[in-house]
Amino acid sequence: MALTREEVLNVAKLARLEFKEEEIIRFQADLNNILNYIDVLAEVNTDDIEPLVQVHDTGVKLREDVIKESLTSEEAMKNAPASEHGALIVPKVIGE
């Protein structure tokens, strides 16, 4: 499946990108090379291959799930620059 120039322009339009003519030609060739490689990968027989869950045999190293005592609201607010009624007061950053 090869992409046409119009399809490359449509993808660029959807991504809100503008390209020069030589860039469009280069991207068309690059995208077609990628699609050709995907076609090659689709031909590989993977019937006897187990799905890969982890790259390493050791698996994921997770910490022990132990319930610990957490900070109280008062302890958490001790280092806060400003607080009121158990809530942090922060500068307004939206709508300015």
N, CA, C and O atoms as CSV, one atom per row, in Angstrom:
chain,resi,resn,atom,element,x,y,z
A,1,MET,N,N,0.845,-1.178,0.000
A,1,MET,CA,C,0.000,0.000,0.000
A,1,MET,C,C,0.888,1.239,0.000
A,1,MET,O,O,1.602,1.482,0.973
A,2,ALA,N,N,0.859,1.992,-1.027
A,2,ALA,CA,C,1.672,3.199,-1.137
A,2,ALA,C,C,0.788,4.433,-0.948
A,2,ALA,O,O,-0.335,4.501,-1.448
A,3,LEU,N,N,1.320,5.386,-0.222
A,3,LEU,CA,C,0.601,6.641,-0.023
A,3,LEU,C,C,0.802,7.562,-1.214
A,3,LEU,O,O,1.902,7.668,-1.758
A,4,THR,N,N,-0.260,8.215,-1.603
A,4,THR,CA,C,-0.169,9.189,-2.681
A,4,THR,C,C,0.199,10.544,-2.092
A,4,THR,O,O,0.167,10.741,-0.877
A,5,ARG,N,N,0.543,11.457,-2.962
A,5,ARG,CA,C,0.871,12.821,-2.527
A,5,ARG,C,C,-0.313,13.439,-1.813
A,5,ARG,O,O,-0.143,14.129,-0.808
A,6,GLU,N,N,-1.527,13.197,-2.328
A,6,GLU,CA,C,-2.734,13.764,-1.736
A,6,GLU,C,C,-2.970,13.226,-0.326
A,6,GLU,O,O,-3.421,13.956,0.556
A,7,GLU,N,N,-2.663,11.943,-0.121
A,7,GLU,CA,C,-2.828,11.360,1.213
A,7,GLU,C,C,-1.827,11.963,2.200
A,7,GLU,O,O,-2.165,12.203,3.359
A,8,VAL,N,N,-0.609,12.205,1.749
A,8,VAL,CA,C,0.386,12.846,2.602
A,8,VAL,C,C,-0.065,14.261,2.949
A,8,VAL,O,O,0.066,14.691,4.095
A,9,LEU,N,N,-0.592,14.980,1.973
A,9,LEU,CA,C,-1.102,16.328,2.228
A,9,LEU,C,C,-2.286,16.298,3.189
A,9,LEU,O,O,-2.427,17.191,4.024
A,10,ASN,N,N,-3.137,15.280,3.080
A,10,ASN,CA,C,-4.275,15.159,3.977
A,10,ASN,C,C,-3.814,14.901,5.416
A,10,ASN,O,O,-4.354,15.482,6.357
A,11,VAL,N,N,-2.819,14.030,5.581
A,11,VAL,CA,C,-2.269,13.767,6.915
A,11,VAL,C,C,-1.656,15.050,7.480
A,11,VAL,O,O,-1.839,15.364,8.656
A,12,ALA,N,N,-0.937,15.781,6.648
A,12,ALA,CA,C,-0.336,17.044,7.083
A,12,ALA,C,C,-1.424,18.037,7.490
A,12,ALA,O,O,-1.271,18.754,8.479
A,13,LYS,N,N,-2.503,18.080,6.743
A,13,LYS,CA,C,-3.613,18.981,7.063
A,13,LYS,C,C,-4.244,18.593,8.388
A,13,LYS,O,O,-4.534,19.459,9.213
A,14,LEU,N,N,-4.461,17.288,8.604
A,14,LEU,CA,C,-5.051,16.817,9.856
A,14,LEU,C,C,-4.161,17.145,11.045
A,14,LEU,O,O,-4.654,17.437,12.134
A,15,ALA,N,N,-2.845,17.097,10.833
A,15,ALA,CA,C,-1.886,17.412,11.889
A,15,ALA,C,C,-1.592,18.906,11.954
A,15,ALA,O,O,-0.799,19.353,12.783
A,16,ARG,N,N,-2.225,19.663,11.089
A,16,ARG,CA,C,-2.045,21.113,11.007
A,16,ARG,C,C,-0.583,21.490,10.785
A,16,ARG,O,O,-0.029,22.366,11.449
A,17,LEU,N,N,0.016,20.790,9.821
A,17,LEU,CA,C,1.401,21.035,9.454
A,17,LEU,C,C,1.463,21.540,8.025
A,17,LEU,O,O,0.651,21.156,7.184
A,18,GLU,N,N,2.424,22.394,7.760
A,18,GLU,CA,C,2.649,22.881,6.401
A,18,GLU,C,C,4.063,22.510,5.994
A,18,GLU,O,O,5.007,22.683,6.765
A,19,PHE,N,N,4.207,21.993,4.761
A,19,PHE,CA,C,5.504,21.562,4.282
A,19,PHE,C,C,5.792,22.171,2.923
A,19,PHE,O,O,4.882,22.504,2.164
A,20,LYS,N,N,7.068,22.308,2.636
A,20,LYS,CA,C,7.502,22.717,1.303
A,20,LYS,C,C,7.381,21.509,0.378
A,20,LYS,O,O,7.250,20.375,0.840
A,21,GLU,N,N,7.426,21.756,-0.911
A,21,GLU,CA,C,7.243,20.685,-1.896
A,21,GLU,C,C,8.274,19.571,-1.743
A,21,GLU,O,O,7.934,18.392,-1.827
A,22,GLU,N,N,9.542,19.946,-1.517
A,22,GLU,CA,C,10.575,18.911,-1.380
A,22,GLU,C,C,10.376,18.091,-0.097
A,22,GLU,O,O,10.729,16.913,-0.053
A,23,GLU,N,N,9.811,18.715,0.946
A,23,GLU,CA,C,9.523,17.978,2.173
A,23,GLU,C,C,8.386,16.983,1.962
A,23,GLU,O,O,8.422,15.873,2.493
A,24,ILE,N,N,7.392,17.376,1.198
A,24,ILE,CA,C,6.269,16.478,0.909
A,24,ILE,C,C,6.766,15.247,0.160
A,24,ILE,O,O,6.365,14.123,0.463
A,25,ILE,N,N,7.635,15.462,-0.810
A,25,ILE,CA,C,8.191,14.336,-1.576
A,25,ILE,C,C,8.995,13.419,-0.649
A,25,ILE,O,O,8.874,12.196,-0.722
A,26,ARG,N,N,9.818,14.018,0.225
A,26,ARG,CA,C,10.625,13.221,1.147
A,26,ARG,C,C,9.743,12.450,2.131
A,26,ARG,O,O,9.988,11.270,2.382
A,27,PHE,N,N,8.713,13.107,2.693
A,27,PHE,CA,C,7.830,12.437,3.634
A,27,PHE,C,C,7.030,11.331,2.964
A,27,PHE,O,O,6.773,10.293,3.575
A,28,GLN,N,N,6.636,11.543,1.715
A,28,GLN,CA,C,5.914,10.502,0.991
A,28,GLN,C,C,6.799,9.259,0.856
A,28,GLN,O,O,6.337,8.139,1.074
A,29,ALA,N,N,8.061,9.457,0.500
A,29,ALA,CA,C,8.987,8.326,0.373
A,29,ALA,C,C,9.227,7.670,1.731
A,29,ALA,O,O,9.223,6.443,1.837
A,30,ASP,N,N,9.436,8.481,2.770
A,30,ASP,CA,C,9.687,7.934,4.112
A,30,ASP,C,C,8.484,7.139,4.619
A,30,ASP,O,O,8.645,6.036,5.141
A,31,LEU,N,N,7.298,7.686,4.468
A,31,LEU,CA,C,6.093,6.988,4.928
A,31,LEU,C,C,5.866,5.703,4.147
A,31,LEU,O,O,5.452,4.694,4.718
A,32,ASN,N,N,6.129,5.732,2.865
A,32,ASN,CA,C,5.988,4.511,2.065
A,32,ASN,C,C,7.013,3.460,2.486
A,32,ASN,O,O,6.704,2.268,2.496
A,33,ASN,N,N,8.232,3.887,2.836
A,33,ASN,CA,C,9.230,2.940,3.344
A,33,ASN,C,C,8.772,2.304,4.650
A,33,ASN,O,O,8.958,1.105,4.860
A,34,ILE,N,N,8.178,3.101,5.524
A,34,ILE,CA,C,7.653,2.579,6.790
A,34,ILE,C,C,6.547,1.569,6.533
A,34,ILE,O,O,6.528,0.500,7.143
A,35,LEU,N,N,5.628,1.897,5.637
A,35,LEU,CA,C,4.529,0.977,5.324
A,35,LEU,C,C,5.053,-0.315,4.695
A,35,LEU,O,O,4.543,-1.397,4.983
A,36,ASN,N,N,6.069,-0.202,3.838
A,36,ASN,CA,C,6.672,-1.404,3.247
A,36,ASN,C,C,7.304,-2.281,4.323
A,36,ASN,O,O,7.194,-3.506,4.268
A,37,TYR,N,N,7.961,-1.665,5.296
A,37,TYR,CA,C,8.577,-2.428,6.384
A,37,TYR,C,C,7.499,-3.116,7.222
A,37,TYR,O,O,7.694,-4.249,7.664
A,38,ILE,N,N,6.384,-2.457,7.441
A,38,ILE,CA,C,5.277,-3.072,8.183
A,38,ILE,C,C,4.755,-4.285,7.421
A,38,ILE,O,O,4.427,-5.304,8.029
A,39,ASP,N,N,4.677,-4.184,6.110
A,39,ASP,CA,C,4.260,-5.329,5.298
A,39,ASP,C,C,5.237,-6.493,5.449
A,39,ASP,O,O,4.819,-7.650,5.500
A,40,VAL,N,N,6.535,-6.195,5.521
A,40,VAL,CA,C,7.548,-7.248,5.714
A,40,VAL,C,C,7.346,-7.899,7.089
A,40,VAL,O,O,7.400,-9.123,7.210
A,41,LEU,N,N,7.116,-7.096,8.103
A,41,LEU,CA,C,6.903,-7.638,9.442
A,41,LEU,C,C,5.640,-8.495,9.512
A,41,LEU,O,O,5.595,-9.472,10.259
A,42,ALA,N,N,4.624,-8.139,8.744
A,42,ALA,CA,C,3.383,-8.906,8.747
A,42,ALA,C,C,3.576,-10.302,8.170
A,42,ALA,O,O,2.789,-11.203,8.459
A,43,GLU,N,N,4.612,-10.493,7.359
A,43,GLU,CA,C,4.875,-11.792,6.756
A,43,GLU,C,C,5.619,-12.748,7.690
A,43,GLU,O,O,5.707,-13.942,7.405
A,44,VAL,N,N,6.151,-12.242,8.793
A,44,VAL,CA,C,6.918,-13.075,9.716
A,44,VAL,C,C,5.967,-14.016,10.447
A,44,VAL,O,O,4.932,-13.595,10.965
A,45,ASN,N,N,6.334,-15.298,10.481
A,45,ASN,CA,C,5.522,-16.300,11.159
A,45,ASN,C,C,5.772,-16.227,12.663
A,45,ASN,O,O,6.886,-16.476,13.123
A,46,THR,N,N,4.749,-15.891,13.417
A,46,THR,CA,C,4.870,-15.782,14.870
A,46,THR,C,C,3.957,-16.778,15.587
A,46,THR,O,O,3.604,-16.574,16.749
A,47,ASP,N,N,3.575,-17.857,14.892
A,47,ASP,CA,C,2.642,-18.819,15.477
A,47,ASP,C,C,3.176,-19.464,16.750
A,47,ASP,O,O,2.419,-19.667,17.700
A,48,ASP,N,N,4.467,-19.789,16.787
A,48,ASP,CA,C,5.040,-20.486,17.935
A,48,ASP,C,C,5.700,-19.546,18.947
A,48,ASP,O,O,6.439,-19.998,19.821
A,49,ILE,N,N,5.442,-18.268,18.834
A,49,ILE,CA,C,6.058,-17.285,19.721
A,49,ILE,C,C,5.060,-16.899,20.812
A,49,ILE,O,O,3.928,-16.501,20.537
A,50,GLU,N,N,5.519,-17.029,22.060
A,50,GLU,CA,C,4.679,-16.632,23.195
A,50,GLU,C,C,4.637,-15.105,23.273
A,50,GLU,O,O,5.638,-14.445,22.993
A,51,PRO,N,N,3.506,-14.548,23.646
A,51,PRO,CA,C,3.440,-13.093,23.823
A,51,PRO,C,C,4.418,-12.635,24.900
A,51,PRO,O,O,4.582,-13.300,25.923
A,52,LEU,N,N,5.054,-11.517,24.669
A,52,LEU,CA,C,6.046,-10.988,25.587
A,52,LEU,C,C,5.365,-10.095,26.614
A,52,LEU,O,O,4.699,-9.117,26.274
A,53,VAL,N,N,5.550,-10.457,27.875
A,53,VAL,CA,C,4.992,-9.654,28.946
A,53,VAL,C,C,6.055,-8.711,29.489
A,53,VAL,O,O,5.789,-7.534,29.733
A,54,GLN,N,N,7.261,-9.235,29.676
A,54,GLN,CA,C,8.381,-8.443,30.170
A,54,GLN,C,C,9.599,-8.698,29.293
A,54,GLN,O,O,9.781,-9.801,28.777
A,55,VAL,N,N,10.415,-7.697,29.131
A,55,VAL,CA,C,11.625,-7.840,28.336
A,55,VAL,C,C,12.637,-8.704,29.070
A,55,VAL,O,O,13.345,-9.498,28.450
A,56,HIS,N,N,12.710,-8.557,30.375
A,56,HIS,CA,C,13.669,-9.303,31.185
A,56,HIS,C,C,12.966,-10.465,31.878
A,56,HIS,O,O,11.799,-10.357,32.256
A,57,ASP,N,N,13.679,-11.571,32.043
A,57,ASP,CA,C,13.119,-12.732,32.725
A,57,ASP,C,C,12.881,-12.478,34.206
A,57,ASP,O,O,12.089,-13.172,34.843
A,58,THR,N,N,13.563,-11.489,34.746
A,58,THR,CA,C,13.461,-11.243,36.185
A,58,THR,C,C,12.111,-10.647,36.568
A,58,THR,O,O,11.742,-10.687,37.741
A,59,GLY,N,N,11.381,-10.108,35.632
A,59,GLY,CA,C,10.095,-9.505,35.938
A,59,GLY,C,C,10.255,-8.113,36.520
A,59,GLY,O,O,11.350,-7.552,36.552
A,60,VAL,N,N,9.163,-7.583,36.968
A,60,VAL,CA,C,9.153,-6.233,37.516
A,60,VAL,C,C,9.480,-6.299,39.000
A,60,VAL,O,O,8.901,-7.095,39.739
A,61,LYS,N,N,10.396,-5.470,39.422
A,61,LYS,CA,C,10.747,-5.396,40.835
A,61,LYS,C,C,9.787,-4.414,41.507
A,61,LYS,O,O,9.889,-3.202,41.317
A,62,LEU,N,N,8.871,-4.942,42.279
A,62,LEU,CA,C,7.912,-4.100,42.981
A,62,LEU,C,C,8.242,-4.079,44.462
A,62,LEU,O,O,8.747,-5.058,45.012
A,63,ARG,N,N,7.956,-2.973,45.090
A,63,ARG,CA,C,8.151,-2.908,46.533
A,63,ARG,C,C,7.044,-3.693,47.211
A,63,ARG,O,O,5.991,-3.947,46.626
A,64,GLU,N,N,7.299,-4.070,48.445
A,64,GLU,CA,C,6.302,-4.793,49.205
A,64,GLU,C,C,5.124,-3.863,49.478
A,64,GLU,O,O,5.324,-2.683,49.763
A,65,ASP,N,N,3.929,-4.369,49.398
A,65,ASP,CA,C,2.737,-3.566,49.636
A,65,ASP,C,C,2.425,-3.602,51.128
A,65,ASP,O,O,1.688,-4.459,51.615
A,66,VAL,N,N,3.014,-2.641,51.831
A,66,VAL,CA,C,2.862,-2.581,53.279
A,66,VAL,C,C,2.140,-1.295,53.634
A,66,VAL,O,O,2.487,-0.218,53.148
A,67,ILE,N,N,1.136,-1.417,54.486
A,67,ILE,CA,C,0.405,-0.239,54.931
A,67,ILE,C,C,1.255,0.480,55.956
A,67,ILE,O,O,1.703,-0.121,56.933
A,68,LYS,N,N,1.480,1.770,55.736
A,68,LYS,CA,C,2.272,2.586,56.648
A,68,LYS,C,C,1.418,3.737,57.148
A,68,LYS,O,O,0.420,4.112,56.533
A,69,GLU,N,N,1.828,4.276,58.258
A,69,GLU,CA,C,1.152,5.447,58.791
A,69,GLU,C,C,1.496,6.641,57.904
A,69,GLU,O,O,2.657,6.819,57.536
A,70,SER,N,N,0.508,7.456,57.559
A,70,SER,CA,C,0.774,8.610,56.712
A,70,SER,C,C,0.716,9.887,57.538
A,70,SER,O,O,0.410,9.862,58.730
A,71,LEU,N,N,1.013,10.995,56.886
A,71,LEU,CA,C,1.009,12.283,57.564
A,71,LEU,C,C,-0.411,12.696,57.928
A,71,LEU,O,O,-1.363,12.382,57.213
A,72,THR,N,N,-0.538,13.387,59.021
A,72,THR,CA,C,-1.831,13.990,59.360
A,72,THR,C,C,-1.939,15.281,58.560
A,72,THR,O,O,-0.949,15.759,58.007
A,73,SER,N,N,-3.124,15.835,58.501
A,73,SER,CA,C,-3.321,17.102,57.782
A,73,SER,C,C,-2.462,18.204,58.377
A,73,SER,O,O,-1.886,19.014,57.650
A,74,GLU,N,N,-2.377,18.233,59.699
A,74,GLU,CA,C,-1.585,19.272,60.358
A,74,GLU,C,C,-0.106,19.143,60.003
A,74,GLU,O,O,0.562,20.145,59.750
A,75,GLU,N,N,0.409,17.903,59.982
A,75,GLU,CA,C,1.817,17.688,59.636
A,75,GLU,C,C,2.091,18.073,58.191
A,75,GLU,O,O,3.140,18.640,57.887
A,76,ALA,N,N,1.149,17.768,57.290
A,76,ALA,CA,C,1.316,18.094,55.881
A,76,ALA,C,C,1.287,19.602,55.657
A,76,ALA,O,O,1.988,20.110,54.781
A,77,MET,N,N,0.489,20.317,56.434
A,77,MET,CA,C,0.359,21.768,56.265
A,77,MET,C,C,1.501,22.540,56.919
A,77,MET,O,O,1.657,23.735,56.667
A,78,LYS,N,N,2.309,21.872,57.762
A,78,LYS,CA,C,3.388,22.542,58.490
A,78,LYS,C,C,4.363,23.258,57.551
A,78,LYS,O,O,4.817,24.360,57.857
A,79,ASN,N,N,4.686,22.640,56.415
A,79,ASN,CA,C,5.650,23.228,55.483
A,79,ASN,C,C,4.998,24.030,54.365
A,79,ASN,O,O,5.690,24.578,53.507
A,80,ALA,N,N,3.682,24.100,54.370
A,80,ALA,CA,C,2.984,24.838,53.315
A,80,ALA,C,C,3.165,26.334,53.525
A,80,ALA,O,O,3.082,26.808,54.658
A,81,PRO,N,N,3.414,27.095,52.443
A,81,PRO,CA,C,3.575,28.545,52.595
A,81,PRO,C,C,2.283,29.212,53.072
A,81,PRO,O,O,2.323,30.205,53.799
A,82,ALA,N,N,1.128,28.658,52.658
A,82,ALA,CA,C,-0.155,29.231,53.091
A,82,ALA,C,C,-1.206,28.134,53.082
A,82,ALA,O,O,-1.256,27.311,52.168
A,83,SER,N,N,-2.043,28.133,54.111
A,83,SER,CA,C,-3.135,27.166,54.181
A,83,SER,C,C,-4.313,27.779,54.906
A,83,SER,O,O,-4.174,28.725,55.681
A,84,GLU,N,N,-5.478,27.214,54.632
A,84,GLU,CA,C,-6.690,27.705,55.275
A,84,GLU,C,C,-7.697,26.574,55.352
A,84,GLU,O,O,-7.990,25.940,54.339
A,85,HIS,N,N,-8.224,26.313,56.518
A,85,HIS,CA,C,-9.225,25.262,56.748
A,85,HIS,C,C,-8.752,23.899,56.217
A,85,HIS,O,O,-9.544,23.152,55.644
A,86,GLY,N,N,-7.483,23.580,56.402
A,86,GLY,CA,C,-6.956,22.284,55.992
A,86,GLY,C,C,-6.671,22.155,54.510
A,86,GLY,O,O,-6.447,21.047,54.022
A,87,ALA,N,N,-6.675,23.268,53.777
A,87,ALA,CA,C,-6.403,23.249,52.340
A,87,ALA,C,C,-5.219,24.165,52.039
A,87,ALA,O,O,-5.014,25.178,52.708
A,88,LEU,N,N,-4.446,23.791,51.023
A,88,LEU,CA,C,-3.320,24.618,50.591
A,88,LEU,C,C,-3.829,25.821,49.821
A,88,LEU,O,O,-4.765,25.702,49.031
A,89,ILE,N,N,-3.234,26.958,50.039
A,89,ILE,CA,C,-3.546,28.164,49.284
A,89,ILE,C,C,-2.417,28.351,48.270
A,89,ILE,O,O,-1.251,28.473,48.645
A,90,VAL,N,N,-2.773,28.373,46.982
A,90,VAL,CA,C,-1.778,28.521,45.927
A,90,VAL,C,C,-2.151,29.691,45.033
A,90,VAL,O,O,-3.316,30.086,44.987
A,91,PRO,N,N,-1.175,30.255,44.319
A,91,PRO,CA,C,-1.487,31.367,43.414
A,91,PRO,C,C,-2.375,30.903,42.255
A,91,PRO,O,O,-2.254,29.773,41.783
A,92,LYS,N,N,-3.252,31.774,41.813
A,92,LYS,CA,C,-4.123,31.489,40.683
A,92,LYS,C,C,-3.277,31.453,39.404
A,92,LYS,O,O,-2.496,32.370,39.150
A,93,VAL,N,N,-3.432,30.397,38.601
A,93,VAL,CA,C,-2.648,30.284,37.367
A,93,VAL,C,C,-3.534,30.163,36.146
A,93,VAL,O,O,-3.033,30.225,35.023
A,94,ILE,N,N,-4.827,29.992,36.325
A,94,ILE,CA,C,-5.741,29.816,35.192
A,94,ILE,C,C,-6.631,31.048,35.093
A,94,ILE,O,O,-7.067,31.596,36.106
A,95,GLY,N,N,-6.894,31.473,33.870
A,95,GLY,CA,C,-7.834,32.561,33.629
A,95,GLY,C,C,-7.245,33.949,33.778
A,95,GLY,O,O,-7.966,34.929,33.965
A,96,GLU,N,N,-5.931,34.020,33.692
A,96,GLU,CA,C,-5.324,35.359,33.778
A,96,GLU,C,C,-5.003,35.874,32.406
A,96,GLU,O,O,-4.487,36.983,32.267
